[in-house]
């Protein structure tokens, strides 16, 4: 798996993922808030399957 998620994209995914999980854990939103695990994991790993399928790449190449 080649990384296809760049710096700002990764940061936003991690922040949004954590916010959704925290909102679900505190009961602010329903159980659907745990969908925040998906952006959190893609942000931490740096690879997004839909990006790979569609040919997107926000990661700077060296």
N, C-alpha and C positions, 0 to 999 in steps of 0.2 A: 504494500500500500504506500503510494507516494503521497506525501502531504499535499492537500489542496485547499487548506483553510489558512489564511494569512493572519497577521498580528491583530489588527483592529477587529476583524471578523471573529477571531478566536476569543478575544476579550469580551465582545458583546454577547457571544453565545454563552460563555461561562457566567457572566453577570445575569443575563436573562434566565438561564437555567436555574441558578441559585435562587433568584427572586421568585420564580414560579414554585419551586420546591418549598421555599420558606412560606409562601402564601398558602400553599396546600396544607402544610404541616400545622399552621396556626388556625386553619379553618376559614381564612379570608375568602378563598375560592374553594370550589369543590375538589373532588378527587382528580379531576382532569388536570389540575395544577402539577401533578406528578409527571406529566408529559415533559416537564422541564429537565428530566433526566436525559432526554435525547440531545438537546442543544448543549447541555453540560458535558456529556461524553464526547460529542463531536468536537467541542472546543478543546477539551483536554487532550484528545488523541490527535487532533489536527487533520482529520480525514472525514469527509462527508460523502456518503454513498450517492445521494442525488447529484452532488457536484461532479462526481466521477462519471456518472451516467450521462449527464448533460454537457460535460466537457468544460465546466467552470473551474477556475483556479484563481484564488485570491492570494495565494502564497507567492512571495517573491522567489524567483528562481535564481540560483547562483551560477 
